[in-house]
Amino acid sequence: MPIEKDVLTTGEVAKLCNVAPRTVSKWFDSGQLKGYRIPGSKDRRIPLPNLMLFMKAHGIPLDGVHSGKTRVLVVDDENDITTILHKVLTEQANYEVKIARNGFEAGMECERFRPHVVLLDIHLGDSDATTVPEFIRNNEDLVMTRIIAMSGKLTDGQAMGLRARGFEGFLKKPFQVRQVIQAIEKAHALVA
């Protein structure tokens, strides 16, 4: 069952976890599995990030959850880089890719697109690249999103300090396509 949406029914959760729908209802009602009820109804809905956290905490395999395409958001104000990354990541790696040119656009795209991985140029011209990791970390719907920093200006020591600021990895410009794909796969594997 490919997961194309961000909120699931108890029946969909039951299929992913290989349990009866009633079991999912019990998890929900006991507060173990976080979600919400549809107003005016008894129907329950489980946001995908909540389900993934629950599955990891209880050792339930995440196989069915990762059957959709990996969603990657590229945040960079250099048109050459965004064009190349979009082309290569969609054609060679078969990722779903969106582009943002500044921190504001990145926030909007994160809300709409719910990326698995964000490639973020930490030297954006409008200097609001520092707000993007904070925005992602403070948004419950983006708890599974991983951020990879991109820069051509950082020293190795500065790059090492990025982990403390919420980054999963670092790509030094100029980079090779293989490096980008490996960094995305490594960061996305941290979710699984």
Residue pairs with C-beta under 8 A, 6 or more apart in sequence:
1 12
1 15
1 16
1 64
1 67
2 67
2 68
3 16
3 48
3 64
3 65
3 66
3 67
3 68
4 68
5 48
6 47
6 48
6 49
6 114
6 141
7 45
7 46
7 47
7 48
8 16
8 45
8 46
8 47
8 48
8 51
9 43
9 44
9 45
9 46
10 21
10 24
10 25
10 28
10 43
10 44
10 46
11 21
11 24
13 24
13 33
13 46
13 51
14 20
14 21
14 23
14 24
15 64
16 51
16 55
16 64
16 65
17 23
17 24
17 55
17 60
24 33
24 44
24 46
25 44
27 33
27 54
28 35
28 44
28 46
32 54
33 46
33 50
33 51
33 54
34 46
34 47
34 50
34 54
35 44
35 45
35 46
35 47
35 50
36 44
36 45
37 43
37 44
37 45
38 44
38 45
47 140
47 141
48 65
48 144
49 140
49 141
49 142
49 143
49 144
51 65
52 62
52 65
52 144
52 191
53 143
54 60
55 61
55 62
55 65
56 62
62 191
62 192
65 192
66 191
66 192
69 94
69 95
69 96
70 93
70 95
70 96
70 116
70 117
70 184
70 188
71 95
71 96
71 97
71 98
71 113
71 114
71 115
71 116
71 117
72 89
72 95
72 96
72 97
72 98
72 115
72 116
72 117
72 118
72 119
72 184
73 97
73 98
73 99
73 100
73 106
73 109
73 110
73 113
73 115
73 117
73 118
73 119
74 81
74 82
74 85
74 86
74 89
74 97
74 98
74 99
74 100
74 119
75 99
75 100
75 101
75 102
75 103
75 105
75 106
75 118
75 119
75 120
75 121
75 124
75 129
75 132
76 82
76 85
76 99
76 101
76 119
76 120
76 121
76 124
76 150
77 101
77 102
77 121
77 124
77 125
77 126
78 121
81 121
81 173
82 99
82 101
85 97
85 119
85 180
86 97
86 99
88 177
88 180
89 95
89 97
89 180
89 181
89 184
90 96
90 97
92 177
92 181
93 181
93 184
95 184
98 109
98 113
98 115
100 106
100 108
100 109
102 124
102 125
102 126
102 128
103 124
103 126
103 128
103 129
103 130
103 131
103 132
104 126
104 128
106 118
106 120
106 132
106 135
107 131
107 132
107 135
109 115
110 118
110 132
110 135
110 136
110 139
110 142
110 145
111 139
111 141
114 141
114 142
114 145
115 145
116 144
116 145
116 146
116 188
116 191
117 145
117 146
117 147
117 148
117 184
117 187
117 188
118 132
118 136
118 145
118 146
118 147
118 148
119 148
119 150
119 171
119 180
119 184
120 129
120 132
120 133
120 147
120 148
120 149
120 150
120 167
121 129
121 150
121 151
122 129
122 130
122 149
122 150
122 151
122 154
122 162
123 129
123 151
123 152
123 153
132 147
133 147
133 165
133 166
133 167
134 166
136 142
136 145
136 147
136 166
137 166
144 191
146 168
146 169
146 187
146 188
146 190
146 191
147 166
147 167
147 168
147 187
148 167
148 168
148 169
148 170
148 171
148 183
148 184
148 187
149 159
149 162
149 167
149 169
149 170
149 171
150 170
150 171
150 173
150 175
151 159
151 170
151 171
151 172
151 173
152 172
152 173
152 174
154 162
154 170
154 172
159 170
159 172
162 170
168 186
168 187
168 190
169 183
169 186
169 187
171 179
171 180
171 183
